[in-house]
Amino acid sequence: MNSKGGFTIQRMLFGAVLLAILLVTPHLLSFHHKDLLIFLTINVLAVCSYRLVTLTGEWSLIHAVMMGVGAYTVALSVNHFELAIWFTLPLAGVAAGLVAALLCFPLLRMTQFYFLIGSFAAGEAIRLTWVEFVGVFGGTSGLRGVEAPIVWGIDFLDPIPYYYFSLCVVTICLIILYRIEHSRVGLTLHAIHWKAPLAESVGVDAWRYRALAFILGSFFAGIAGGLKVQYLGSVTPNQFTIGFMVFILIWVIVGGYNKFYGPIIGVVVLTIFDESIRSFEIMRPAIYGGMLILSILFLPLGLESIPAKLKFWFGSGTSPDEPPLSDQ
């Protein structure tokens, strides 16, 4: 058997074991931890969709608000039109994508730090809209009474069925995101990140590709927000503040964003860690700040770089200091 065939079998075995763990885990947890598992699954989609935006080298502070756009879209469509979940989730993604498309024209005229600050300002403007227009969005109290869907006689208010549903939706979205990154579009996004002038010199419209990444990332963020509100049954502006956005940034940076699975590692590890320090609520900001500093100093490529570092230290791999353009 050649090495490629053996590697393929290893990946299939790993996938089978991972699937078994994902299917069995909710049956072994308490009610609180089942809720946590659902939110973790949704946050995986949030960080992976955010990573798509960062592929061009641009970091935004509006991604959490885009989740809110999807959440409010689902809440309004369920409360006023009683749409089924098969329609509300795609609608949530489309609404977030449309908002992102409108924001492309002012925001993508800026780059780097200016784009970061501009995206924060735009996100706060959207969030204040939810607060001020009480008749539509409910103000600071938000929208409540979003009934959990019942599909084929299955009540998704029960955490285990909703976890399986969320897992299916998130898995489909992750496959699409993975395929986008490994398509010609994804390679172009990487090229814009590392050598934008060179890419433009061969006819690549960097602005259009940055806009495409921003819109697609927002689309999947909207779906993540829709999944969240369908389970919680309510949505408020305070669920999508800059505080939650900072968590998304930390998950991505600590996990690493050069590999597709980097942010997934970050959100899983830090969610488990966060649960373990719940008794130190006052110290949480300081602990997370310290973790971020340590990660930047000692693991600039994130937790995803640990295997490569181990191979390098033991003399069986190449230096991990230079990140590849994409994961293999």
ChimeraX attribute file (.defattr): number of C-alpha atoms within 10 A of each C-alpha:
attribute: neighborCount
match mode: 1-to-1
recipient: residues
	/A:1	5
	/A:2	6
	/A:3	8
	/A:4	9
	/A:5	10
	/A:6	11
	/A:7	11
	/A:8	11
	/A:9	12
	/A:10	12
	/A:11	12
	/A:12	12
	/A:13	12
	/A:14	12
	/A:15	12
	/A:16	12
	/A:17	11
	/A:18	11
	/A:19	11
	/A:20	11
	/A:21	11
	/A:22	14
	/A:23	13
	/A:24	10
	/A:25	12
	/A:26	20
	/A:27	10
	/A:28	9
	/A:29	13
	/A:30	10
	/A:31	14
	/A:32	9
	/A:33	14
	/A:34	20
	/A:35	20
	/A:36	17
	/A:37	23
	/A:38	22
	/A:39	19
	/A:40	18
	/A:41	25
	/A:42	23
	/A:43	24
	/A:44	25
	/A:45	28
	/A:46	29
	/A:47	30
	/A:48	27
	/A:49	26
	/A:50	29
	/A:51	27
	/A:52	28
	/A:53	24
	/A:54	22
	/A:55	26
	/A:56	24
	/A:57	18
	/A:58	20
	/A:59	21
	/A:60	23
	/A:61	24
	/A:62	26
	/A:63	31
	/A:64	28
	/A:65	30
	/A:66	32
	/A:67	29
	/A:68	33
	/A:69	31
	/A:70	32
	/A:71	33
	/A:72	28
	/A:73	25
	/A:74	34
	/A:75	29
	/A:76	18
	/A:77	18
	/A:78	21
	/A:79	14
	/A:80	10
	/A:81	9
	/A:82	15
	/A:83	16
	/A:84	14
	/A:85	19
	/A:86	10
	/A:87	12
	/A:88	24
	/A:89	25
	/A:90	17
	/A:91	20
	/A:92	32
	/A:93	29
	/A:94	22
	/A:95	23
	/A:96	30
	/A:97	25
	/A:98	16
	/A:99	16
	/A:100	24
	/A:101	16
	/A:102	11
	/A:103	18
	/A:104	20
	/A:105	12
	/A:106	12
	/A:107	20
	/A:108	19
	/A:109	11
	/A:110	16
	/A:111	14
	/A:112	13
	/A:113	12
	/A:114	14
	/A:115	19
	/A:116	17
	/A:117	18
	/A:118	22
	/A:119	24
	/A:120	18
	/A:121	15
	/A:122	17
	/A:123	24
	/A:124	19
	/A:125	13
	/A:126	17
	/A:127	22
	/A:128	14
	/A:129	15
	/A:130	24
	/A:131	20
	/A:132	13
	/A:133	12
	/A:134	14
	/A:135	9
	/A:136	14
	/A:137	21
	/A:138	17
	/A:139	18
	/A:140	17
	/A:141	15
	/A:142	19
	/A:143	23
	/A:144	16
	/A:145	13
	/A:146	21
	/A:147	18
	/A:148	18
	/A:149	20
	/A:150	12
	/A:151	11
	/A:152	6
	/A:153	7
	/A:154	11
	/A:155	14
	/A:156	19
	/A:157	16
	/A:158	14
	/A:159	20
	/A:160	20
	/A:161	14
	/A:162	22
	/A:163	24
	/A:164	17
	/A:165	15
	/A:166	21
	/A:167	20
	/A:168	13
	/A:169	18
	/A:170	22
	/A:171	15
	/A:172	12
	/A:173	18
	/A:174	18
	/A:175	11
	/A:176	13
	/A:177	22
	/A:178	16
	/A:179	13
	/A:180	16
	/A:181	20
	/A:182	15
	/A:183	12
	/A:184	11
	/A:185	15
	/A:186	21
	/A:187	16
	/A:188	21
	/A:189	28
	/A:190	21
	/A:191	21
	/A:192	23
	/A:193	19
	/A:194	14
	/A:195	13
	/A:196	18
	/A:197	13
	/A:198	12
	/A:199	18
	/A:200	14
	/A:201	10
	/A:202	8
	/A:203	8
	/A:204	17
	/A:205	14
	/A:206	19
	/A:207	14
	/A:208	12
	/A:209	17
	/A:210	24
	/A:211	20
	/A:212	20
	/A:213	25
	/A:214	28
	/A:215	25
	/A:216	25
	/A:217	28
	/A:218	35
	/A:219	27
	/A:220	33
	/A:221	33
	/A:222	36
	/A:223	33
	/A:224	33
	/A:225	31
	/A:226	29
	/A:227	28
	/A:228	24
	/A:229	25
	/A:230	25
	/A:231	22
	/A:232	16
	/A:233	15
	/A:234	18
	/A:235	27
	/A:236	22
	/A:237	24
	/A:238	15
	/A:239	15
	/A:240	23
	/A:241	18
	/A:242	18
	/A:243	11
	/A:244	15
	/A:245	18
	/A:246	13
	/A:247	16
	/A:248	23
	/A:249	21
	/A:250	22
	/A:251	27
	/A:252	27
	/A:253	24
	/A:254	27
	/A:255	29
	/A:256	25
	/A:257	28
	/A:258	22
	/A:259	20
	/A:260	20
	/A:261	17
	/A:262	24
	/A:263	33
	/A:264	25
	/A:265	20
	/A:266	25
	/A:267	26
	/A:268	18
	/A:269	15
	/A:270	19
	/A:271	17
	/A:272	13
	/A:273	11
	/A:274	16
	/A:275	11
	/A:276	10
	/A:277	12
	/A:278	11
	/A:279	10
	/A:280	11
	/A:281	10
	/A:282	9
	/A:283	11
	/A:284	14
	/A:285	11
	/A:286	10
	/A:287	15
	/A:288	15
	/A:289	12
	/A:290	12
	/A:291	15
	/A:292	19
	/A:293	14
	/A:294	13
	/A:295	19
	/A:296	14
	/A:297	10
	/A:298	9
	/A:299	20
	/A:300	17
	/A:301	23
	/A:302	24
	/A:303	20
	/A:304	22
	/A:305	20
	/A:306	13
	/A:307	12
	/A:308	16
	/A:309	18
	/A:310	13
	/A:311	14
	/A:312	14
	/A:313	12
	/A:314	9
	/A:315	10
	/A:316	11
	/A:317	13
	/A:318	12
	/A:319	13
	/A:320	16
	/A:321	12
	/A:322	8
	/A:323	13
	/A:324	11
	/A:325	15
	/A:326	15
	/A:327	11
	/A:328	7
